[in-house]
Amino acid sequence: MANDEQNFEELYENSLKNLEEGTQVTGTVVDVINEEIFVDLGYKADGIVPKDEYSYDENELPSKKVKKGDKIDVYILRMNDGKGNVLLSTKRLQTKLLREQFEAKVKLNEPITVKVTNVVNGGVTAEFVGIRIFIPASQLGKKVENLDEYRGKTIQIRVIEYDPEKKKIVGSERVLVKEAREQAEKEVWAKVKEGAELEGTVRELKEYGAFVDLGGVDGLLHISEISWKQIKHPSDVLKVGDKITVKVLSVDEATKKISLGYRKAEDNPWLNVPYQVGDIVEAKVVSMKPFGAFVELDNGLEGLVHISNITAKRIAKPQDVLELGQEVKAKVVEVDLDKKRIELSIREIEERMPEDATTEQTEVAETKEENNVNEVDENQLTFDSIKPSEE
């Protein structure tokens, strides 16, 4: 009986496959649990393919690709994973094929997608199907203060130096970023024609206007083209990051300058000016210059009150009489639609005070003066009446 048992064990041992680390074998899928594949190798212990050893594509899940009973080719990493199982890998079998694909892309100068795995002196390292690639900091797509920002990121690069014998592979993200920017510029310049309306993003604000990114190319939106109203700074209307529709006013391809407009023609208040010479209007003082004051009228229109038309008195500057934000009445003295100019006069309003009102004011002043005199006389009389007699 003992001999039978011994013979059975020998037969069983002989029936088992002889497995070696670093070799490829075929097994049968027993189960897939928590994205780990359990494989019958015809050996005394089952094999396990961990999730991170299944594929170089992190988005590819074993549960979506294999099922119980499937035949599967695996690579033996270790005969004992510490738990009595054979540690297996399927992605290692992809290495040869993927390495051939990698070399083909290098020869064709095509971009590849890599994952940054570490930060080293002077740059970062990345991996493509187990191939280690060095990317100098100067070849990254953007400048960062801390290279750790790149750790774990998936980026596209082009191999710019490849020496398999020295195991030296250098990649560049910057060259692809530059090429993408140049391509975007070509596409934008193809669309930038005088009169074209384009979508853009406000990139920067200056005293004189706003720079608008049209998709890789900047155009200048002058402050005078932002609003029909007079504004002190582009930030009165726009802010960085705003998405706006602009009109191309002019293009100079030689100097790469694009002039843009934002205010809409249909909103032009000069198309329907409701004022005529002689009209009396309400206005608000919005700015003052040495030569006069600009006032805001209805419909976004502005008019000028020349310094000589502010008051009949002689003044050195508008601020001697007016204040910003002050509400005033003024008379329209000129409307020039061609020059888009409205001139007004505050002085003429003052000079038009009714004669009755002027007479009344004069009489009131005279009466007040007489009353003051009478009061003095009465006081004097009273004072005299109580003075002691000289006798």
Secondary structure per residue as TSV (DSSP state, phi and psi in degrees):
chain	resnum	aa	ss	phi	psi
A	1	M	-	360.0	-40.1
A	2	A	H	-65.3	-39.0
A	3	N	H	-64.9	-36.4
A	4	D	H	-62.7	-43.8
A	5	E	H	-64.3	-39.5
A	6	Q	H	-64.9	-43.3
A	7	N	H	-63.2	-38.5
A	8	F	H	-63.2	-43.5
A	9	E	H	-64.2	-38.8
A	10	E	H	-65.5	-42.7
A	11	L	H	-61.5	-40.7
A	12	Y	H	-65.0	-46.0
A	13	E	H	-62.6	-40.5
A	14	N	H	-68.1	-27.2
A	15	S	H	-77.2	-18.7
A	16	L	S	-75.8	146.6
A	17	K	-	-70.8	148.7
A	18	N	-	-92.7	111.1
A	19	L	-	-104.1	146.6
A	20	E	-	-133.9	144.0
A	21	E	T	-63.3	144.1
A	22	G	T	84.0	11.3
A	23	T	-	-115.9	164.7
A	24	Q	E	-104.9	134.2
A	25	V	E	-137.2	166.4
A	26	T	E	-113.2	134.0
A	27	G	E	-133.6	-177.6
A	28	T	E	-117.6	132.4
A	29	V	E	-68.5	122.7
A	30	V	E	-89.7	-41.4
A	31	D	E	-168.6	162.8
A	32	V	E	-126.3	112.1
A	33	I	E	-127.5	126.2
A	34	N	T	50.6	42.4
A	35	E	T	63.8	19.9
A	36	E	E	-108.9	136.0
A	37	I	E	-100.3	122.9
A	38	F	E	-96.3	126.5
A	39	V	E	-124.0	131.6
A	40	D	E	-85.6	115.6
A	41	L	-	-101.5	3.5
A	42	G	S	70.6	30.2
A	43	Y	S	-124.5	166.7
A	44	K	S	-67.1	-16.1
A	45	A	S	-128.0	145.5
A	46	D	-	-73.7	160.6
A	47	G	E	-105.4	153.2
A	48	I	E	-128.1	132.1
A	49	V	E	-104.3	104.5
A	50	P	-	-64.8	159.7
A	51	K	G	-57.0	-42.3
A	52	D	G	-75.8	-2.5
A	53	E	G	-111.1	11.4
A	54	Y	T	-83.8	-49.1
A	55	S	-	-152.8	154.5
A	56	Y	S	-74.8	-16.5
A	57	D	-	-87.3	109.7
A	58	E	T	-66.3	-20.9
A	59	N	T	-86.6	-6.3
A	60	E	-	-88.5	115.8
A	61	L	-	-100.2	135.3
A	62	P	H	-57.1	-38.9
A	63	S	H	-63.6	-19.1
A	64	K	H	-93.8	-11.3
A	65	K	H	-114.0	-32.6
A	66	V	-	-125.6	158.3
A	67	K	-	-143.8	167.5
A	68	K	T	-57.0	132.4
A	69	G	T	97.4	-15.0
A	70	D	-	-67.7	143.3
A	71	K	E	-83.1	139.5
A	72	I	E	-143.1	134.2
A	73	D	E	-88.1	132.4
A	74	V	E	-135.3	161.8
A	75	Y	E	-113.7	131.5
A	76	I	E	-85.8	116.5
A	77	L	E	-87.0	-50.4
A	78	R	E	-145.0	145.2
A	79	M	S	-73.9	-20.6
A	80	N	-	-143.0	119.2
A	81	D	-	-85.5	8.1
A	82	G	S	99.2	-11.8
A	83	K	S	-120.8	11.5
A	84	G	S	91.1	1.8
A	85	N	S	-104.8	158.1
A	86	V	E	-85.8	124.4
A	87	L	E	-83.1	121.9
A	88	L	E	-118.6	165.4
A	89	S	E	-147.9	139.3
A	90	T	S	-104.2	-26.6
A	91	K	G	-71.1	-24.5
A	92	R	G	-65.5	-27.1
A	93	L	G	-72.2	-19.4
A	94	Q	G	-80.8	-15.1
A	95	T	H	-56.9	-47.9
A	96	K	H	-59.7	-48.9
A	97	L	H	-63.4	-44.7
A	98	L	H	-68.9	-32.7
A	99	R	H	-65.6	-38.1
A	100	E	H	-63.9	-39.8
A	101	Q	H	-65.2	-39.0
A	102	F	H	-61.4	-48.2
A	103	E	H	-64.2	-34.1
A	104	A	H	-66.1	-40.7
A	105	K	H	-65.9	-38.2
A	106	V	H	-62.0	-45.0
A	107	K	H	-63.8	-37.4
A	108	L	H	-85.7	-0.5
A	109	N	T	62.5	32.7
A	110	E	-	-89.9	152.5
A	111	P	-	-73.5	154.0
A	112	I	E	-130.7	155.1
A	113	T	E	-99.4	126.3
A	114	V	E	-129.5	164.1
A	115	K	E	-116.3	126.2
A	116	V	E	-71.8	124.4
A	117	T	E	-108.9	-24.6
A	118	N	E	-156.1	158.6
A	119	V	E	-108.8	125.6
A	120	V	E	-125.7	176.7
A	121	N	T	-62.2	117.5
A	122	G	T	89.5	0.7
A	123	G	E	169.3	-149.7
A	124	V	E	-134.3	162.1
A	125	T	E	-114.1	147.9
A	126	A	E	-135.9	164.9
A	127	E	E	-125.7	142.2
A	128	F	E	-131.3	110.6
A	129	V	T	44.4	47.2
A	130	G	T	84.1	-2.6
A	131	I	E	-90.4	126.2
A	132	R	E	-87.6	129.5
A	133	I	E	-127.3	133.4
A	134	F	E	-96.0	131.8
A	135	I	E	-121.3	108.2
A	136	P	E	-61.4	152.2
A	137	A	G	-57.7	-34.7
A	138	S	G	-69.9	-13.8
A	139	Q	G	-105.0	7.7
A	140	L	S	-77.4	158.1
A	141	G	S	-70.6	-24.8
A	142	K	S	-143.8	153.8
A	143	K	-	-82.3	130.8
A	144	V	-	-131.1	147.7
A	145	E	S	-71.1	-34.4
A	146	N	-	-125.0	115.5
A	147	L	G	-64.3	-15.5
A	148	D	G	-61.0	-20.0
A	149	E	G	-61.4	-24.2
A	150	Y	G	-86.4	-18.2
A	151	R	T	-59.6	129.2
A	152	G	T	84.7	-5.4
A	153	K	-	-81.6	147.7
A	154	T	E	-100.9	122.6
A	155	I	E	-133.9	164.1
A	156	Q	E	-101.7	137.1
A	157	I	E	-137.3	169.8
A	158	R	E	-122.2	136.2
A	159	V	E	-74.9	120.2
A	160	I	E	-106.2	-9.8
A	161	E	E	-150.4	127.4
A	162	Y	E	-140.4	114.3
A	163	D	E	-133.9	90.1
A	164	P	T	-60.7	-32.7
A	165	E	T	-65.3	-41.6
A	166	K	T	-89.0	1.7
A	167	K	T	52.8	43.0
A	168	K	E	-113.0	115.0
A	169	I	E	-130.7	122.5
A	170	V	E	-119.3	132.7
A	171	G	E	-118.0	165.1
A	172	S	E	-141.0	125.9
A	173	E	S	-88.2	-30.9
A	174	R	H	-61.1	-38.8
A	175	V	H	-64.1	-35.7
A	176	L	H	-71.4	-39.3
A	177	V	H	-62.3	-42.0
A	178	K	H	-64.2	-44.3
A	179	E	H	-63.6	-40.2
A	180	A	H	-64.4	-40.1
A	181	R	H	-66.0	-41.7
A	182	E	H	-65.3	-38.3
A	183	Q	H	-66.4	-41.4
A	184	A	H	-62.4	-39.7
A	185	E	H	-63.1	-41.5
A	186	K	H	-60.2	-44.0
A	187	E	H	-64.9	-38.5
A	188	V	H	-67.9	-46.2
A	189	W	H	-61.4	-28.2
A	190	A	H	-69.6	-26.3
A	191	K	H	-94.4	-21.2
A	192	V	-	-78.0	96.0
A	193	K	-	-126.0	148.3
A	194	E	T	-57.3	127.3
A	195	G	T	96.8	-13.2
A	196	A	-	-71.9	145.1
A	197	E	E	-104.5	127.0
A	198	L	E	-129.8	153.3
A	199	E	E	-87.2	138.1
A	200	G	E	-146.9	170.9
A	201	T	E	-124.2	128.9
A	202	V	E	-65.7	116.8
A	203	R	E	-99.2	-34.6
A	204	E	E	-156.1	144.9
A	205	L	E	-115.1	133.5
A	206	K	E	-125.3	170.2
A	207	E	T	-59.0	-36.3
A	208	Y	T	-92.3	-5.5
A	209	G	E	162.7	-163.7
A	210	A	E	-127.9	139.9
A	211	F	E	-94.0	127.9
A	212	V	E	-115.8	125.0
A	213	D	E	-80.7	118.1
A	214	L	S	-96.2	10.8
A	215	G	S	112.5	43.2
A	216	G	S	114.1	-11.9
A	217	V	S	-130.3	134.7
A	218	D	E	-93.9	142.8
A	219	G	E	-121.8	153.1
A	220	L	E	-100.0	124.2
A	221	L	E	-103.5	100.9
A	222	H	E	-66.1	149.7
A	223	I	G	-56.5	-32.3
A	224	S	G	-71.7	-14.7
A	225	E	G	-104.1	7.3
A	226	I	T	-85.6	-42.1
A	227	S	-	-145.5	152.1
A	228	W	S	-72.7	-23.2
A	229	K	S	-82.3	154.4
A	230	Q	-	-76.4	124.8
A	231	I	-	-120.6	152.8
A	232	K	S	-83.5	-31.7
A	233	H	S	-152.2	146.3
A	234	P	G	-54.2	-28.0
A	235	S	G	-66.5	-11.6
A	236	D	G	-65.9	-22.3
A	237	V	T	-122.8	-37.3
A	238	L	-	-118.4	163.3
A	239	K	-	-141.0	155.6
A	240	V	T	-59.3	132.1
A	241	G	T	100.4	-12.1
A	242	D	-	-62.3	137.1
A	243	K	E	-94.0	119.6
A	244	I	E	-134.0	158.2
A	245	T	E	-101.9	124.1
A	246	V	E	-121.8	159.6
A	247	K	E	-111.6	134.8
A	248	V	E	-77.3	117.1
A	249	L	E	-89.5	-39.6
A	250	S	E	-156.8	154.3
A	251	V	E	-135.0	130.6
A	252	D	E	-123.5	93.6
A	253	E	T	-66.5	-27.3
A	254	A	T	-64.0	-43.0
A	255	T	T	-99.8	-0.7
A	256	K	T	58.8	40.5
A	257	K	E	-111.5	134.4
A	258	I	E	-126.0	124.9
A	259	S	E	-100.7	133.7
A	260	L	E	-120.0	159.0
A	261	G	E	-128.1	145.7
A	262	Y	-	-119.8	-36.9
A	263	R	S	-68.2	140.8
A	264	K	-	-89.0	139.6
A	265	A	G	-60.4	-37.2
A	266	E	G	-69.5	-16.5
A	267	D	G	-90.9	3.1
A	268	N	-	-63.1	111.9
A	269	P	G	-67.1	-16.9
A	270	W	G	-76.2	-7.9
A	271	L	G	-75.5	-19.3
A	272	N	S	-145.8	77.4
A	273	V	-	-84.9	119.9
A	274	P	-	-88.0	7.2
A	275	Y	-	-106.9	149.1
A	276	Q	-	-130.5	158.9
A	277	V	T	-57.6	132.1
A	278	G	T	102.2	-16.9
A	279	D	-	-65.8	144.1
A	280	I	E	-101.1	127.1
A	281	V	E	-128.7	156.9
A	282	E	E	-94.2	137.6
A	283	A	E	-146.9	162.0
A	284	K	E	-123.6	132.4
A	285	V	E	-71.2	121.4
A	286	V	E	-112.5	-24.3
A	287	S	E	-161.0	156.3
A	288	M	E	-133.1	137.2
A	289	K	E	-122.4	167.5
A	290	P	T	-57.7	-29.2
A	291	F	T	-91.5	-6.7
A	292	G	E	162.0	-168.8
A	293	A	E	-122.9	137.6
A	294	F	E	-94.1	134.9
A	295	V	E	-123.6	146.8
A	296	E	E	-93.3	128.2
A	297	L	-	-105.2	-172.8
A	298	D	G	-71.1	164.8
A	299	N	G	62.7	20.8
A	300	G	G	80.4	4.1
A	301	L	-	-79.1	153.1
A	302	E	E	-127.9	148.5
A	303	G	E	-128.6	162.6
A	304	L	E	-112.5	129.8
A	305	V	E	-106.1	106.4
A	306	H	E	-63.4	152.2
A	307	I	G	-57.4	-30.4
A	308	S	G	-74.4	-14.6
A	309	N	G	-107.0	11.3
A	310	I	T	-82.2	-45.1
A	311	T	-	-155.3	159.6
A	312	A	S	-73.1	-20.9
A	313	K	S	-74.2	155.9
A	314	R	-	-84.2	122.7
A	315	I	-	-126.0	154.9
A	316	A	S	-85.7	-29.6
A	317	K	S	-156.7	155.0
A	318	P	G	-56.0	-32.3
A	319	Q	G	-63.7	-14.9
A	320	D	G	-67.2	-21.5
A	321	V	T	-123.3	-36.8
A	322	L	-	-108.3	162.4
A	323	E	-	-131.4	149.5
A	324	L	T	-61.3	135.0
A	325	G	T	87.7	-6.4
A	326	Q	-	-69.1	135.3
A	327	E	E	-87.3	129.5
A	328	V	E	-134.2	160.1
A	329	K	E	-104.0	139.4
A	330	A	E	-146.3	159.2
A	331	K	E	-106.1	135.3
A	332	V	E	-75.2	120.3
A	333	V	E	-109.8	-16.2
A	334	E	E	-160.0	138.2
A	335	V	E	-128.8	112.6
A	336	D	E	-118.7	99.0
A	337	L	T	-68.5	-34.6
A	338	D	T	-64.0	-43.0
A	339	K	T	-91.0	-0.6
A	340	K	T	52.0	59.7
A	341	R	E	-139.4	132.7
A	342	I	E	-124.0	124.5
A	343	E	E	-108.5	141.3
A	344	L	E	-131.5	166.4
A	345	S	E	-137.8	123.9
A	346	I	S	-86.2	-32.7
A	347	R	H	-58.8	-41.0
A	348	E	H	-66.1	-28.1
A	349	I	H	-67.5	-42.7
A	350	E	H	-64.3	-39.1
A	351	E	H	-74.5	-15.4
A	352	R	T	-89.7	11.6
A	353	M	-	-57.6	132.7
A	354	P	-	-57.2	145.1
A	355	E	H	-62.5	-37.7
A	356	D	H	-59.6	-42.8
A	357	A	H	-64.6	-38.7
A	358	T	H	-66.1	-43.6
A	359	T	H	-62.5	-42.7
A	360	E	H	-62.0	-42.7
A	361	Q	H	-62.6	-38.7
A	362	T	H	-65.5	-45.2
A	363	E	H	-62.1	-41.3
A	364	V	H	-61.2	-42.4
A	365	A	H	-64.3	-42.7
A	366	E	H	-65.3	-42.8
A	367	T	H	-60.6	-42.8
A	368	K	H	-62.2	-38.4
A	369	E	H	-66.9	-42.1
A	370	E	H	-62.7	-43.2
A	371	N	H	-59.8	-40.7
A	372	N	H	-62.6	-40.7
A	373	V	H	-64.9	-46.0
A	374	N	H	-59.7	-40.3
A	375	E	H	-62.0	-39.7
A	376	V	H	-65.1	-42.6
A	377	D	H	-62.9	-45.1
A	378	E	H	-62.9	-41.1
A	379	N	H	-64.0	-39.5
A	380	Q	H	-65.1	-43.1
A	381	L	H	-61.8	-44.5
A	382	T	H	-61.2	-41.3
A	383	F	H	-65.3	-43.1
A	384	D	H	-64.5	-35.1
A	385	S	H	-68.7	-21.2
A	386	I	T	-105.4	4.0
A	387	K	S	-70.0	140.5
A	388	P	-	-64.3	146.6
A	389	S	-	-70.1	143.3
A	390	E	-	-74.4	-17.9
A	391	E	-	-71.2	360.0
